[in-house]
Amino acid sequence: MKAPVISMLMVLALPVAAQDVANGEALYMKHCATCHGIDATGQGPMAGVLMIKPADLTQLQADGVFPTERVVRRIDGRDPLVSHGSPMPVYGDFFEGEDKATKTHSGQPILTSAPIVDLLSYLETLQPS
């Protein structure tokens, strides 16, 4: 088999990462609340100095589906957002390493890091029922 095929099979074979909501909340408070606010509505103390207003993270699931892939890509830098002179998040290096697989709403696996999987689990708890 060719290397890309083997790599894809390895990703598909990875177990879906266990999610730690409490760790995700701690990560959010440490790395995200400054811009997005403690209540995640985009009203953090640094929001006023940013070129782009922070997103209201309580409305990510507005259409009824949590956008796992979009959120992962924004946090890990694959879909960068330059809102304060550097790619979001300013803590990007912290979220690297310890690869984990998670799944999108459609069941598609996406590879990211363990801290991002935990952060996702916390962000999902903030969505309206």
N, C-alpha and C positions, 0 to 999 in steps of 0.2 A: 504494500500500500504506500501511497505517497504521504509525505509528512502532513500536508493540510488535512487529508482525510483522517489520519490517525489522531491529529489534534482535535478535530471535531468530534470524533468518537469518544475521546477522553472527556471532553466537556459534557457530552450527553450522558456519559456514564457516572458523572459526579453526582453525589447525593445532593438534594436540595438542602441548603444551609439551614441549620437551626437558627432561629431568630431569638434574640434576647432584647425584649422591649425595654427593660430597665436600663441596660447598657446603652441602648439607642437613645433613651431620654437623657442620660448623663452626657453622651456625646453631643446631642443637640444643644443642651444647656451650655456646654463648654465651647463648642465651635460654631454654632449657628444662631443662638439667641441674640447675640450682639446686633445682628442685622435684621433677622426675621422676627425678633421679639420673643419674650418668654411664652406668650400665647400663640406664637407662630403666625400671626396675622400680617407680618411685614412691617411692624411698627417698632422695631428695635431701636436702641439709642443711636446707632450709627446710620440708620435709614436716611436721615436728612442730608448726609454728606455724600451719598452714593449717586453716581450718574444715572443709574437705573434703579427704580424703587424695588426693594426686595419683594418677592412673591408672597402672597398669602398662602401659606402651606396648609391651611385648614381647608382649602378649596381645590386641592389637587384632583379630587375624585368627583368634580362637579358633574361629569357626564355619567356617573355611576360606576366607572371603572378606574381603579388606581393605576396611573401611568408608570408602572415600575421601570420600564426601559428608559423612558424620558428622564425620570428622576435619577436613575443610576448614571446615565450618560452626563447629566448636568453636574452631579456631585463629583464623579471621578475624572471629569475634564474632557471626556470624549466629545461633549457638546459644550464648549466653553462659553461662559458669559463674562464679559469684561464689564464689571459695574463699578469697580473702584481702583482701576489702574492695573489690576492683575486678574488672571483667570479665577473664577469662583470655583471652589472655595479657597480662601487664603491659607487654609489648612490642608491643601491637597496632598502633601507628602504624608501627613498623618494617616490618611485613608488608603494608602498604598499597602501592598503586601498581603499575605495570608489569603490567597484567592479562595473564593467560595462561589458556588453556583446558586442562583435563585431562579425563580420562574416568573414570567410575565403572566398577565391575566389569561392569555391564550394558551399558556403552558410552554411557551418557548423559553428554553434556558438562556440565561445571561450570566456571564462570568464577571464578578466584581470582587470586592474585598469583604472580609468579615465585618469590619466596622460599618461599612455601607449597608450590609444586610441588616445589621442591628438598627441602624438609623432609619432604614426603610420601614422596619417593623414598627418603630415608634411613630413615624409620620402617618402610617396607615391608621393608627389609633386616634389621630386627630381629625379624621374625616367624619363628616356628619353621617349618621346612619341612613 
